[in-house]
Amino acid sequence: MILDIISKKANKYELTREELETIFMGYLNDEVKDYQMSAFLMAICINDMSDSEVFALTDIFIKSGDVLDLSFIDGVKVDKHSTGGVGDKTTLIVAPLVASCGVPVIKMSGRGLGYTGGTIDKLESIPGFIVNLSEEEITKQAKDIGIVITSQTKDLAPLDKKVYALRDVTATTNSIPLIASSIMSKKIAGGADKIVIDIKVGSGALLKTQEEAERLSSLLIKIGTYYQKEVRTVISNMDVPLGYNVGNKLEVLEAIEVLKGNEQGKLLDLSLDLATKMVSLGKGITEKEALKEVKGNLESGKALNKFLEFVKYQHGDVNNLSIDAKVYNIKANKSGVLKDINALAIAKLSESLGAGRKSKEDKIDYNAGVVIRKNIGDEIKEGDVLASLYTNIENPTFNLDKAFEIS
Ligand code: URA
């Protein structure tokens, strides 16, 4: 039976919901082996999935675990997701910004596996910050201050988690139907009413071309429509890291600077765009009206105050965010114009300094990371500092040419 299902997909036939359920639930229950699921996932990568197969798979992922009910919290709950990027600390900026506009943000976030930490790792780098909240605590905090970011209380879409771990090691991560069902199952299981998704495209992202990003966008919107959950997407570039800081505590510090109005550029622009879409969805107003409100709350300091209120409520101390690590400055070995800052190379570097984890058990050094000191297009003189490395590892190694292109 399992072999028939694999060969049906390999021969480009559409699968029924029952067939998808047999193989995927069989995998969750350890009846289908890793090698069988690997062959099947590769057949999907090569031969794609129809819309009805994607809807069925999303449903199977959702029903493999718990589904949160956030209806006890007043207002439209809008969630945000990013397909993953280097230096992406937008949640730390966007969540308080949106909450300061009166749209509740109740976000279950994850730890990172791979080159950089996830939102929960970033928040945990704030001394005292508590990420494991009970359902009672989440409810009380949501009612009191309208913003909660916590690690998952329930087992949301466990089948996606198991399949994703296999995709990661079998070169099957970049299948658009698999990405779409993976993201949407988690967001729907997380109880969101409406969803904003940041699709990253570029050398440091899962998707490399605009066409792929557009196809993912339309599929995410279709799945949303199927579940009566409005979805809006942003397609954003990930050829270069987002902002200047990569690494957990360093990213919190940068997010605070953006909230203080001290940093302009792509990180601010993307944060405003995501927040605008969330506020527009949450309040049922136009994006023009939402942008005005979002910008107003950033400029007046309301968003920063909401961030500080949120961190304090979860017992964090932002007055104690100094970086406890050695600093190594990376200097340009020639003069010229800075042509490229390679996101993937910076991510790998940051991980090698201690900011990411290779396996679930690895401990993160919250102080580790990279601060980029120059912008693309800058005139560089030999000896100029391109980046500062923060680490507790002695004499870190670094391949300059992989990360910075000067010509
Ligand atoms: N993010 C997800 O949650 N799942 C994917 O498959 C890709 C990005």
Boltz pocket constraint, residues with backbone or C-beta under 6 A from the ligand:
constraints:
  - pocket:
      binder: B
      contacts: [[A, 82], [A, 83], [A, 84], [A, 164], [A, 173], [A, 178], [A, 179], [A, 180], [A, 182], [A, 183], [A, 186], [A, 206]]
      max_distance: 6.0
